[in-house]
Amino acid sequence: MDEKIARAELRHARISARKVKIVIDLIRGKKVKEAIAILKYTNKAAAPMVEKLVKSAMANAVNNHQMDETKLYISEIYANQGPTMKRIMPRAKGSANRIRKRTSHIVVVLKEA
C-alpha cells in the first residue's frame, strides 16, 4: 500500500537556514498539535514562519488527502539554504563591505501514524 503524505514548502524565506534549523529540531518527529503548541511559545524569529508552514501542511493533509488530523505527525522537516542577496555597505576611506542577506527553503512532510 502506498503511504499517504502531505507536504508544504516555504521558498525564499528571509531568514538564514542556520537559524531555522534550531527551531525545526525542536519539533521533528512530534505530533502536529504538539508541534504547533511548542512553536507558539518558542521565542525565535523562525518560529512563526515554521508554525504557519506546519498549519499549511496540516490543511493540505486534511483537505487534499483526506487524512485524519489527530493522527498526523511530522515525519520530515528540513531547511536548506536559498539564494543569498548581496548588498554593499559603505565603509571608511571609500571602501565597502559586502552584506549577505541569506534566504532559506523550508519543507515539512506529514504522515499518518
PEDA-V267944 format. One record per run of one state. SS is the DSSP state (H for helix, E for strand, - for the rest). FROM is the first residue (numbers start at 1). TO is the last residue. If there is no record, write none. Layout:
ss,from,to
SS,FROM,TO
SS,FROM,TO
//
This chain:
ss,from,to
-,1,4
E,5,13
-,14,16
H,17,27
-,28,30
E,31,31
H,32,40
-,41,46
H,47,65
-,66,71
E,72,81
-,82,84
E,85,90
-,91,91
H,92,94
-,95,95
E,96,101
-,102,103
E,104,112
-,113,113
//
